[in-house]
């Protein structure tokens, strides 16, 4: 599994602890140092079944500074992917990429349901 995180993020810390507490192996990737490419984001979005807007960190400062709440609806999918791939701080985190699915954000019940075998 690939765990995309921003290490100072408290939600990412909780998710990482949850993975370790459940003895799940993963590779961690720092979202600021290694921002996901547009192609990765596109593939993850399709695999997740979520709308692309769910991949945006709507509570982030950069999202607000750029006024994306109003701009996103008018942007094409390609424009949104390019924007997401331009700065890791725009991407909601953590993201967990597994063989079967992609989880965006940390909701413990959802993770338990999908990851506990």
N, C-alpha and C positions, 0 to 999 in steps of 0.2 A: 504494500500500500504506500501511496505517496501522500505525505501530510504537508500541506502548504500552510505556512504560519508566519505571523509577525511576532517574534519572540516576546516583546514587551506586552503584548495583548493578553489581558486576563482571561478572555474566553479561550484563546489558543492554549494558554497554560492549563486551563481546566480540561480541555479536550485531550491534550497530550498526556496529562495525568491519567485520564480515563482510559486511554489506549494502553498505557503501561500497567495500570491496575488490572486490566483484562488480558494481560500477556499477549497483546497483539503487536506483531512486528510491523514497523513502518520506516520509511526513509523521510526525514524531515528536510524541508526546503524553505529557506528564508525568502519571503515574498519581495522584500525590497532589494535584496542582493541578486535574486534570480527571478525576475518578474515573468509570469507566464506569457508565452507568445500568443498571438491572436489565434493561431492554428490549434494550440492546446486548449485555449478557452472555448473555442468553437466545438471541439470534440467533447470536452467536459460538459458543456451546456447540453449538447445533444444526448449524451449518456445519462445525464441527471434527470432529463425530462422537465426541467424547470425553464421558466422564461429567462431570457438573457438578463433582464433587469434585476433578477434575484442575485446575480453575481456582482452587483455594484454595492460598495460599502456606503450605504445611504446615510450612515451616521458619521462618516468621516469628514474632517475639515475640508479636504480637497474637493469632495463631492459638492459641499455647500458653496465653497468659494467659486467653483466653476458654474454654479447655478444649474446643475444637471437635472434637478427635479423637473424643471421646465423645458430643458433642451432635449432630454432623452427621447421623449415620444416622437419628436420630429426627425430623429436620426435613423439611418438605415442600420440593419444588423451589422454590416461591415464597418460602418463608422463607429458603432458601439464597441465592437471587438477591438478595433484599432485604439480607441480611447482606453479601454481596459488594459490593453497590453502596453500602454505608454507609461504607466505608473502603478506599482504594486499597491499603493495606498488607496487606489480606487476600487480594488477588488475586495469583496467580502471574504472574511476569513474566520476560522480556518476552512480549508477545503481538503477533503479526504477523497482521494481517487483510489478506488478498488478495481478489481477485475470486472465486477458486475455493475457498479454504480459510482456516482459522484455525490458526496454530501457537502453541502455548502452551509457554513455556520455550524454551531454546536448545539444540538438539541438532544440531550442525553437519551430520552425515550426512543427517538428515531434511530440514533446510533445503536442502541441496544437491540432494537428490532431487526435492523439490517446486518449487524455485525456479529451477534451472538449466535453461534451454531449449536 
